[in-house]
Amino acid sequence: MSALATISIDLSKIDKTKIVQSKNGGQYYNFTININEATDNYGKNIQVTEPQSKEEREQKKQKKFLGNGIVFWTDGKVNVAEKNNLKF
């Protein structure tokens, strides 16, 4: 195991139109998670935001903040996923 974290999400901030229905009947919502090396004023080092489309990024729209959290354990060997293996 590479890291353990705990995250809190404010469900009232989730855009319900972005919930994706899977073939097996499950419902999914994608998040963007930013893990920082330093903590903020509240001791948190994880920010959770709503993913942005390419157009939103190009227009430099502000990210929608959904929650935060902390990494509370790591073995220091977190690997970066191969880009062709990412499925969003």
C-alpha positions in Angstrom: 0.0 0.0 0.0 1.3 3.4 -0.9 -0.8 5.9 1.1 -4.0 6.2 3.2 -6.1 9.3 3.3 -9.5 10.5 4.6 -11.7 12.9 2.6 -14.9 14.7 3.4 -17.2 15.8 0.6 -20.1 18.3 0.8 -22.7 16.4 -1.1 -24.9 19.5 -1.4 -22.2 21.0 -3.7 -22.2 18.1 -6.2 -23.7 18.9 -9.6 -26.3 16.0 -9.9 -26.3 16.4 -13.7 -22.7 15.1 -13.8 -23.6 11.7 -12.1 -22.8 9.0 -14.6 -25.0 5.9 -14.9 -22.9 2.7 -15.5 -24.0 -0.4 -17.5 -24.5 -2.4 -14.3 -26.9 0.2 -12.9 -24.3 1.9 -10.6 -24.0 5.7 -10.3 -20.6 7.4 -10.3 -19.3 10.9 -9.9 -15.8 11.8 -10.8 -13.7 14.0 -8.6 -10.4 15.8 -9.0 -8.1 15.3 -6.0 -5.1 17.5 -5.3 -2.6 16.2 -2.8 -0.2 18.8 -1.5 3.0 18.3 0.4 2.3 21.0 2.9 -0.9 21.4 5.0 -3.2 24.4 5.0 -4.2 26.5 8.1 -6.6 23.7 9.1 -4.1 20.8 8.9 -5.5 19.6 5.6 -3.4 18.6 2.6 -6.0 17.3 0.2 -8.5 19.4 -1.9 -11.4 17.8 -3.8 -12.9 19.7 -6.7 -15.3 19.0 -9.5 -13.5 18.0 -12.8 -13.3 20.7 -15.4 -13.9 20.2 -19.2 -11.2 21.3 -21.6 -13.3 24.3 -22.4 -13.6 25.3 -18.8 -9.9 25.0 -18.3 -9.2 27.1 -21.4 -11.6 29.7 -20.2 -9.7 29.6 -16.8 -13.0 29.1 -14.9 -12.7 28.8 -11.2 -12.7 25.2 -9.9 -15.7 24.2 -7.8 -14.5 23.2 -4.3 -16.3 20.1 -2.9 -14.3 19.0 0.1 -10.9 18.4 1.7 -9.0 15.8 3.7 -5.6 14.6 4.9 -3.1 11.9 4.0 -2.4 10.2 7.3 0.0 7.5 6.2 2.4 6.9 3.3 5.3 4.6 2.6 6.8 7.3 0.3 6.4 5.2 -2.8 3.3 6.5 -4.5 3.5 5.8 -8.3 2.1 7.9 -11.1 -0.5 6.0 -13.2 0.3 5.6 -16.9 -1.7 8.1 -18.8 -3.1 5.5 -21.2 -4.5 3.5 -18.2 -6.6 6.4 -16.8 -10.3 5.9 -17.4 -12.6 8.9 -16.8 
